[in-house]
C-alpha cells in the first residue's frame, strides 16, 4: 500500500464553495420568481374570470348584493362581503352578481366607511395592500369601460380616499383614460369629484382636465356652490388651464346680486350628495350662489393660483368675501387659520400684481386676516433632511445666506438679501407625482416672490438626486446660482 498526500488549493475550494452557494442563490431566486409569476398568472386568470360582464345576469342577485354592500357599516365588512362573492364566482357561481355597478359601489362604500369611521392613513394603506383589496381594484380597472358616469366618479373618489397620494398611480392613469372618453356624460357632481380626486392625489391628467373644463362650461348653471369651489380648487392645485371654465363663470354670473354668503355652513373635502337645486330666484331669474366663508376663500385662492384675478367672477367673489367684517377669526382654529392664510395671500397678490383693480382689503378686515394668518399653532415649518443637506452646502458658496426669510405671507427657504436671490428647495410635495411638474401652490409662490423683486432659483429634489456625490451637488448648486446672477460658475468657492 502506498500512502501519499495531495496538496489542496484552499482558494480553489473556497471558490468552488462560493460558486455552489451562488448557484443555490440563483436557483432560489429563480424558484421564487417562478412562484411569483405563477401566482401572478393565477391572479390574472382569476381577475379575468371575474371581469366577464357580458352574457346573462341575475338581477335579483345583483340587487341583493348591492343592498348588502350599502348596508355594511365598516370597510372590512364591505370587503368581506365582496370577497365572499369573488370566491363563490371562482367556485362556479353563475351568473356573477359582481356587476360594474356593484364593483363601483363596493369601492365607494369602503372609502365612505373609512371616512365615517376616521380610519387613520396608515391603516388605510395596510387595508389597501390586502390580497382581496388588490383583486377588487384589479376587477374595478377591468370594469371601468362598462361603468356609468357615476360609477367612474365613485371609483376615482374611492381611490383617492383609500390610497391618497401614495398608491394607485397606474390605476389613476387608467381612470383618466376612460373618464376622458366619457366626459360628455358627466354631471356637475361627477366633474367635481373626479377633478377633486386627481387633485388630492397630486396626479396630473392634462387631457382629462381639458375635457372636464369644457364639460363644466356646458353645464355651468347646474353646479352647486361646493362643487364649484371644488372644481376650481382642483384645477388650481394641479395648475391646469381653466380658461374655458372661467369664461363660462363670467358669462353665467355677471351680477353682484347673484352672490350671497352664509358663514354658518361648514365645508367638506368632497361634494356632499344632495338633491338641493340652485336657487333660481336671483337677478331676473338668474341662478344665485350662496357660498359659505371657506368656499369663498378656496375660490379666491384658486383664482390667484391660476393668475386670473382680473376676472369678473373673482371680483364678485372677493367683494362678497369682504362682507366678512362681523365674523370673528380665531388664531386657535385650523379652519380660520387656513381661510386667513388664503385670503392674505390673495390680498397681497392684488396689491402687488393687480393694484389697478383697487380690490385689496383695507382696515379692520385686513388686520384680522394678517394676525390670524400668522398664527404659529398651525403654521410651524418643518425642515426636511433634503433642505438640511442643501443648507449645509450653501455655506461653502461664499454668499451671505439667510434662511427662512419672510416675504409677505411666504417664508423663503434661503435668500441672499443684498443680491435679491431667493432659493426655493423644492421636495416631492411641490410636484405632480406622475409628471413631476410644479403644483399650483408652488407656482403661485414663485410668481409672487418674483413679482416682489426677487430672482427666484428653484432647486428640485429630482435634479439634486441625479447628482452623484457631494462634488456634483456643489457644482450643480453653484451653476444655478450663477445663472441667477448672470455670472460664470467660477467665483463661488474660495480657496
Beta strands, then each sheet from edge to edge (+ up, - down):
strand 1: 259-261
strand 2: 289-291
strand 3: 402-407
strand 4: 410-416
strand 5: 421-426
strand 6: 455-460
sheet 1: 1+ 2+
sheet 2: 3+ 4- 5+ 6+
end
